[in-house]
Amino acid sequence: MKKIIILLLAVLLILPTSVNAGEGMWIPLLMKKLNYKGMKKAGLKLSAKDLYDVNNGSLKDAIVSFGGFCTGEVISTQGLILTNHHCGYDAIQKHSTLENNYLEDGFWAMTRADEKPNPGLFVNFLVRIDDVSKEVNKVLSDTMSERERASAISEVSKGLTKKATENTEFDAAVESFYHGNEFYLFVYQKFGDVRLVGAPPSSVGKYGGDTDNWMWPRQTGDFSIFRVYSSKDGSGSDYDEENIPLKPKHSLPVSLKGVEEGDFAMVWGYPGSTDRYLSSWGVKQAIEIYNPSVVEVRDAKLAVMRKYMNADPATKIMLASSYAQTANYWKYYIGQTEQLINNNVFGKKIDLETKFSSWISNDKKRKAKYGQTLDYIKDYYDGTNSTVKNKVYLIEALYSGSSAASFAYRAVSGLERVIQNPKMMERIRPRIMDGSKAHFSEFHAECDRELMTVLFEMYSKNIAEDQQPQFIKEVLKSDSSFEAYANRIYKTSIFMSEDRFNAFLANPDSAILAQDPLTKIVKDFRKSYFGSMSPDLASKKEKGYRLWTAGVREMLPDQDWSADANSTMRMTYGKVASYEPKDGITYNYYTTLDGVMEKEDSENPEFFVPQKLKELHKARDYGQYADKNGDLPVGLISANDITGGNSGSPLINAKGELIGVAFDGNWEAMSGDIFFEDKLQRTISVDIRYVLFMIDKYAGAKHLIDEMILR
């Protein structure tokens, strides 16, 4: 009998554990109050001050906002920053040429002198967070209109940020939480000298390509390495040859011990945007109108870009970053729509709204305060369902469809303001030139011309005539075609030629700017986009969601209600965990290099494996980075709550050691930005041992390993 019990225990220990994901992207300032006991219970070994301390170095001091669009972490006392390959992709692409194709071959700086500057790229370190809800809310009242409310918030925020940054080099911002019910002040230190240190080839960093994007199991080495430099006194600085590697307040030690099912795991970072308080009407609009509209425009855009990229290797490098950014959220919206339906998110929202209606109807005070809440929200969606497709097309097909149109949109207003003021023009000319250089470095005029033709024509066919901007109507009424219209822009616009734009800047002329066809497109776009929204509907949305968010938190006070992501620092915790995507299927919590070789397909560039990696695998030459079975770990999943912006976030164990780099969510929970799926939601990370193996064994850059604290 004893032997049977021991055997049963052994079997249970190797079976996957059902672990619910931990919902909540929590503000570190409130961690001790809201989360710390739960974190300790889940296995955390650190003190609250080890995690967040404004007076001494703590874990939050090793986490950076990378460029404002991703997250990075400090992994050495000499300013090394680790993030995702796709976060560093634009920088890698900008340094790539046909002769030195770092996207295809990878890049490794073997000396500090080899590290490559990236103008415009920056990191922000969080200095502190202050709860300023009382200061902001005391200037607000229920009798204010939404416009008056926004104005009052803006005014008091200016005073608070000024006070926080006076006589410092810091930046600060007051951010709204819970749809305008709470407010927090974030103070940052910015460093503008960020140099590329290392990146694996795209065959590793993007292994699986669009096919495996958002999928598990995954074998992608999605990482890149940068170094932050400071002035000699430690202050933030743009690139300067005299700058020195940053001496951080804290850097993350790196664990070589690996993970087991059920181990504590937390993610820190800067998640961009979630919409967990979205109503059933919002879900319906997303499924039926918004998401499909984004997908159909991006489908067309990707097809045009692929045509030019496949025809020429240099163009492939030039457009690589733009293509990757477009493709990522093309697939995201496909997956989100599918999972909103599969996970019955609409029904779950209806259930909550029904409970809310019942709750307010049972109390006169609640009815007085919240009685119109759902009516406001319903009115907003009823009033915008007919125009939301146009909004998507205005952004996706006009504003960001053509890079020349996007460049013109950013430039026209500024040029109009300063063109009659020579002194001001001279002052901002360097900034305009920097923007121009960045734009034209990734600009392919012929591809852009075809994008205009395809997307403008698509817009004219799919959007009601009464919603179309004037230039679309004029082309339709003329004897011309959109192809001829795009050709005229191609031949005449200052925004379609670097030489023409530079000549214009040398001798700016308001008449030339006004007559430029892209100036007209920009103005028509603005009129259509900003003129189509009823102020009354916008106010109903703002007020409705503010009351809804306050109301559900009041109705269910014992439920954990974290604030939506808004690109501020957050912490989420959970455990390393496998999951069951469908009945009878279990996904293990890790993958290995064996899986890379199993997926190899020499005829599919998404699954190309570099020869050196195959040789290392064949020899099983993994060094100290192998697991206890002698295999090389590649990916792992954990039950953490992340979203876009968390790309590059550190996956950290109970002792505060780095165990992985987060880069994706899983397909089955792609509705998670709107409704958290606690049984399905997983964070996909590259195992830190695969990162170290690639640096050391593959790249031969052991000097970078020597900078780190390995445990």
N, C-alpha and C positions, 0 to 999 in steps of 0.2 A: 504493500500500500504506500509506504514511504517513497519508494522508487517512482510510483505512478504520479504522486503529488509533485515530486521534483521534476519529472518529465513535463507535466502540465504547466508548471511555472516557467520552465525553459521555453516552451512553445509560446506562452503568452508574452514573454519578454521579446521575442523576435517578431511578433505580429505588430502591424502598424497601429499606433495609438490614435484614437479619435480625439483631436484637439480642436476646440473652437477658436477661431481667430479673435484677437482682442481688438474690438472697435475703439477708435479714438485717436485723433492726432492732437496730443495734449500740449498745452502751453507750458514750457519748462518752469516758469515762475510759479505756476499753481500746482506743480507736481507733488510737493510735500503735503499740500492740503488735500488733493484729490486722488493721487495715484500711488504714493510711496508705499503704503501698507500692502496694496495689491501687488506691487512690484516685488516687495520682499517675500510675500507669500509665494509668488511665482518662481522665486529663486535668486533674485538680485543680491549680490554680495557687497555692494557699495553703499556708502552713506548718501543722504540727500545732497550734502555739500560737495561730495565727490562729483555729482552730476551737474549741479547748477550753483555757482558761487560767483558773486560779482566782485569780491575782494581778493580772491585767490584763484589760481589756475584750476579749472574744472573741466569735465568732459565737454561742456558746451563750447569751450574755447578751442577745441580741435575740429569744430564743424563750421564749414563756410558755405555761404551762398556763392556758387560758382557761376559768374557771369550774369547772375540774375535769372537764370533759366534751369540750373541744375544744382546739385549739392556736391561738395567735396569734403575730404577729411585730411587733417594733418597727420602724417605718419612718420615724421622724423623731427629731430630737434633742429634741423637745418632747412625747414620750410617745405619739405616734399608734400605735395597734395595728390591724393588719389581720387579719381572720379571715374565715370564711365567712358568707354571708347566713343560712344555716340555723343557724349557731352563735349568731348575734345575734338569731335569729327571736323567741325568747321576750321579749327586751328590747324589740324593735321592737313586738311585739304589745301588751305592757303599756302602752306609751305611745300606742297607737292608739285612736281613737274614731271614731264616724261622721263627726264634723266634721273631724277630722284623722286620716285613715286612712293611717298611714305604711306599713302593709303593702302597701296598694294603690298609693299614690302615691309612696312613698319619703320619705326624710327627709334634710335636709342642714343642719347647724348653720353658719350664716354668721358667727357670732361665738362666742367662748368662752362667753359668757353663755347661748347657745342650746343648749349641750351638755347632754344629759339624764342625770341620775344614775340608777343602777340598784341599789337596795339589795339586798344579798346577793350581787351579782356581784363576783368577785375575779379577780386573776391572780396566779400564782406564778412568780417567777423562780428558776431553779436557781442556788444559790451554789456548791455543789461536790458531788462524789460520792466516797465512800471505800469501798474494798474491805474489808469487815469479816468476810469468810468465815472467816479463821483464828480470830478472836475468838468467833464463833458456833459454829463446828464443834468447837472444843475443849471445849465443855460438852455435846456430844452423843455418844452411843455407840450401837452397833448393838444393844445389849441393851434399849434404851428402847422402850416402846410409843409409838405415834404420838401419843397424848395427852400422855405425858411429854415427848416431843420438842417438841411445840408449846409446852408450858408453859416448857420451858427456853429455847427461842428467844425467847419473849415476855419472859422475865425479863432475859436479857442484852441484848435490844434496848432495853428501858427504860433501862438504864444507859448504853448507847451514845448514845441520842438525848438524854438529859439532859446528858451531857458535851458533846455537839456544840452544844447550844443555850443552855447556862448563861450568864447575863449578856449575852444577845443578844436581838434581836427575832425571831430565826429560828425556823422550824419544822423538824422532821426526822422521818424515818421509815426504818426498816430494812426493805428489801424482799427477798423470796425470789426467787431465779432458778434456772432449770433444775430446777423442781419440788423445791426445798428442798436443792439441792446447793451453791449459792453464795449469798452475801448481800452486799448493798451498802447503804450509808447515803447517803440523799439529804437535803441541807440546802436549805431554801427560804426566800425572803423574800416575804411576802404583801402585796399592795396591794388594799385593799377599796373604793377610790374609782375606779370605772371608768364613764366616761360615754359615752353614745351620741353619735357625731359625724355619721355618714352611713350611708345604706343606699339602694340603688336600689329601685325598685318591685319587687314580687314577680314581675311579668311579665318582669323581667330576672333577678332573683336566684333565682327558681325556674322559669325558662323550661324548658318541657318537662314539668314536674310529675312525677307518678308514672309517666307513660308513658316518659319519658327517663331516669328515675332508674336509676343503675348502667349506663347505656348509653353507647356511643360509636358514631358521632360525636355530639358534644354542643355546644350553643351557650348554655350557662348562665352568666350573670354572677354567680356565687355568691360574693359578698363583702359585707362590712360593715366599718365603721370605728368604732373607739372610741378614747378617750384615757384613759391612766392618770394619776392625780394622786397626789402624795405630800404628806406634811407638809413644812413649810418647810425642815426639816433633812434631807429626803430619805428619811425613814423611812416605812414602810407605815402607812396610815391608812384608816379608813372615811370615808365622805363627810363633808366639812367645807367650808364656803364659803371658809375661809382656805387650803385646800390649793392647791398649785401644780402645773402640769404636770411630770410625772416627767422628770428628766434621766438618761437611761439610760446604762449603761456602753458599750453598743454599739447602733447602729441599722443596719438593712440598707440599703445603697445600692440604687437601682432601675435596672435596665438597660432602655434603649429600643432596644437593638440586635436583640432577638429571638433566635431559636434556629434551628438547622439540624438535620437528621437526624444522629444520632450524637454530638451535643454532650453533654458531661458535665452531669449534673444530680443534685443531692442534695436530700433532704427531711429536715428536722429537726422533731421534734415529740413528742407524748405519745400514742403509740398505746395503745388501751385494752386489748384482749385478743385473743390468738391461741391456737390449740391445735394447734401443729405436731407435737407429740409424741403426739397422740391415736392410740389403737390401732385396729385393724380392728373390734373389738367396739364401740368408741365411734362409729366412722363408721357402722356398721350401725344403731346405736340412733338416731343423728341422722337418717339417711335415712328410717327406717321409723316412728319414734315421735315424737322430740322436735320436729323441724322442722315436720312436718305438724300437730302439735298446736298449736304457736304460731300457725301460719297460720290454722287454722280458728277459733280464738278471736278473733284480730285481725280477720279477715273480718267477723265478727258485730259487733264493737265499731265498726269503721269505718262499717258500714252505718247503725248507730244515729246516730252523730255526723253523718254526711252529711245525714241526714233533718232534723236540727235546724239545721245550718249553712245548708242550702239554703233553709230556710223564713224565715230572718231575718238581715239583714246584720250586726246587732250581735252575734248569736250566732256568726256566722261568724268575726268578729274574736276573740271570747272563746275559742272552741275551736280556733282555728287552730294554735296551738303544740302542743297535745295531739294533734290530728289528725296533724300532720306527723311527730311523734315516733313515733306508732303505725304510720303508713303506711310509714315508712322501713324499719323492720326486719320488717314484714310482707312487703315485697318482697324484702328481703335473704334471708330464710329460704326463700322460693320459689326464688330464684336459687341459693342455696348447695346446696339439695337437687338441683336439676337438674344443676349442674356437678360435684357429687360423683359422680353417676352417669356423666355424659358423659366426665369425665376419669379414670374408673376409679380413684378414690382408694382404694376398698376393696381392690382388687387390689394397688395399690402398697404399702399397709400390710401386706398378707399377705406380700408378697415380703420386706419388711424384717424382719418377725417370723420368717420362715422362716430367713433368714440369721442372725438373732440366736440362734435355737435351735441351729443348727448350730455357731455360734461358741462358745457356752458348753459344748456337749457335748464339745468337743475339748480341754478343759482342766479339771482337777479343781478348781483354785482358782476359776475362773470359775463352775463349776457350783455350788460351795458358796456363792458370793456372789449369783449371779443366777438360780440354778436355778428358784426359785419365782416369778420376776417375772411371767411371762405368766399363770401360774395365778392369782395375786392379781388381776390385771386382769380376766381372764375371769370369775372368781367375782363380782367387783363388778357387771359388766354382767348376768350371768345372774341375779343377785339383785335388780337394780333395773329390769329390762325391764318387769316387771309393774306398777311404781309410777311410772315416769317421766312417763306421761301425766297422772297425778294431780298430780304436782309442777308440771308446766307449767300445768295448769288452776288450781291453787291460787294461783300467781303471776299469771297472765294474766287469769283470770276473777274472782278474789276480791280479791287484794291490789292489783293495778293495774287491774282492770277498771272499777271505779267510783272516781272521785277522792275521794268521801266516805269510802269504805272505806279507801283509802290514807291519807287524812288522819287518820282514827281510829286506824289502826295506828301511825302516828308519834306520836300524842298520848296515847293511853290510858295507857301505862306511866308516862310522866312525870307525868301528872296523878295517877295512883294513888299515886305516891311522895310527892308534895308536898302533896296536898290536906289532909292532917292537920297540916301544918307551915306556919302562916300566914306566918312570916318567909321561909321558902324560897319559898313561893308568890309573895310580893310581889317577890322577887328575880328569879324566872324569868318572871313575868307578861309583861314587855315582849317577851321572846323568843317566848313562846306567841302573843302578839298579832301579832307580825310574821309568824309562820307562818300564822296564821289569815287575815291580810290577803292574803298571797300566794295561799293556797288559794282563798279566795272571789272573788278578782279574776278567776279563770278557771273559776268554778264555775257550771254551769247545772243547777239542781236537777231539772228535769223530764227533761232528757237523762240525768242520773245515775240517776234512778228507772227509766227504761226500760232503761238498761244493766244495772242490777241484775236486773230481770225477765228479760231475754233471757239474760244470762250465768249467773245462778243456775239457770235452767231447763236451759240447755245443759249445765251441770256435772252436774245430776242425771241427765240422760239418757246422758251419755258416760263417766261415771266409775263404777266398780264400787261397789256400796252399802257394802261393808265398808271402803272407803277414804274415804268421804265424811265431812266434818265434821258435827258433831251438828246444827247448825241446818238443814242441807239435809235430813237425815233427818227432823227434826221437821216441817218444812213438808210433806214427802211423805206423812207419816203422818197429818197433820191434814186437815181438810176444806177448808183454805185453799189458795190458789194462790200461785205466786211473784209474780204481779202484786199480789195483796192484801198479801202480805208486804212487797213494796217500797213499796207505798202507805203502810203503817203506819210504815215507816222514814222515808219522806218527810215524814210529818205529825208525828212525835214525836222523831226523833233530833236531838241538839244539833249533830251534825256535818253536818246537811243544811240548816242555816239559820244565817246569820251573826248574826242577832238572837238566836236561841236560844243560840248558842255564847257570845256576848258576855255575855248575861245569866247564863249558868252561871259564867263566869269572874269576874263581879262578886260572885257568891255561891256559890262552889264547894261541892258537896254530894256526898259519896261514894256515897250511895244512888242519886241521880239518874244518876251516871256508871255505876254497876254495872248499873242497870236499862235503860240505853240499848241498843237492839237492835244497834247497830253495835259496842258493847263486846263483846257476846256473839259476834258474827261474828269480831272480832279474836281473841278467846280461843280460839274453836273453830279458827280458821285456824292459830294458833300450835301448838295441840295436834296438829293433823293434819300440819302441815308438818314440825315438828321431831321429832315422835314417830314418824314413819314410817321414818326412816333408821336402819338397824341400825348401831350403833357398830363392829361387826366389819367390815361392808362398807365403811364410811367409811375405816377403818384400812387395809383391803386396797387401796383406791384410792390413798390417799396413799403408802403404801409401794411399791405396784406401779409407779406412775409415777415415783417418785423413783429406784428402781432401774433402770427402763427407760431413763430419760433419761441417767443416768450410764453405763449399759451401752452404748447405741448410740454415745455419744460416745467411749467407750473402744474400741469395736469398729472405728469408722471415724474415726481421729484426724485424717486429712488432709482430711476433709470439714468445710466451714464449718457449725458448729452455733450459731446465734444463739439467745438465750433468747426465750421467748415474751413477747409484749407484756404489760405490767402497769401501764400508765398512768404509767410513768417516761420521762424523756427518752431518745429514741433517734435515731440517724442512719442513713439508708439512702442508698446511692448507685447510680447507673446511668447511662443515657443517654436522650436524647430519641429516641423510636423508634416507627415505625409497626408494625403487626402484621397477621398473616393469621388471622382468626377461623375461616375455613373454606377448603376447597380452592377456589381460583379467586377468592377475595375478599381484597382488601387494604384496610386502613384507614389513611389518611394520618395523619400525626402532628399535624395542626393543622386547625382550622376557622376560618371567618371570618364576618363579619356577613352576608355573602350567604346563608349557611346559615340564619340567623335568619329572613330574609325568605322563604326557600324553604319553611320549615316553618310559616309563619304560617297560622293558621286562625281566622277571626273567630268561628266557631261553637264553638270549643273554648277555654275559658279558660286551659288549660295552654299554648296557643300564641298568646296575644294579644301583639301588639307595640305598644308605646306610639307615638302619633302623632309625637312629637318624634324618636324614634329612627328612624322611617321617613323623616322629612325629612332628618336628618343622613346617612342612607344614600343617599338619592336624590341629594343634593348631593355625596356622597363627601367630606363635611367632617370629615376624621379628624385633621387637623393633624399634629403630630409623632408621632402614635401609629400611623400607617399603616406597613405593611411595605414592603419594597423594590418590591413590585408595585403599591403604592397601595391594597391591601386592608387592612381592619381585622381583625387577628387576634382571636379570641374564646377558643377552647379549645386545649389542647395535651395530648399524652400523653407519658409517659416511663416507662422501665423501672425503676420504683422499688417498693419493698416497703412498703405502708402498710396500715392498717386503721382501724376506728372509733376516734376520738380524734385521729387525724391530720387530721381536718377542720379546715381553716384553716391547715395547715402551709405554710411557705414552700417553694417550689420555687426552688432556688438554683443559679446557674451556677458554673463553675470558678473565677471570681474573687470569689466570695462575694456576688454581686449577685442581687437578687430578680428572677426571671423569670416567676413565676406563683404561684398560690395553690391548693394541692391541695384537692379536695373530694370525690373519689369513686374507686371502683375500677371495673373493667369487667366486664360480665356474664359473659363467657366464662371468667373466672378467679375466680368467686365462691366456689369451693371453696378459694381461696388461704389463708384463715385456718387451714385444716386441713392442706393440702398445697400448697406453693408451686409455681405453674405457670410455670416460667422462660421458656417461649416465648410465653405468652399474657398474663402478668400485667402490667397497666399502671395507672399513676396518672393520673387525669384532673384537670387543673388549669385554672383560668381564666387566660388569658394576662394578664400584668400590664399590657400596653398597653391591653387592653379595660377594665381597672379604672381606669386613669388617664384614658382617654377618657370614661368614664361620669362621673367626678368633674369633669373639666374641661369638656368639650364639652356633655354632657347636663345636668349639674346646675349648672354655672356656679360651682363651688366651687374655683376655681383657687388660692385661698389655702391649700388643703390640699396641692396640688401643690408650692407654693412652699416648704413645710416640708421636702420630701423632697430627697434627693441623687440627681439624675438623671444617668445616664451613658449 
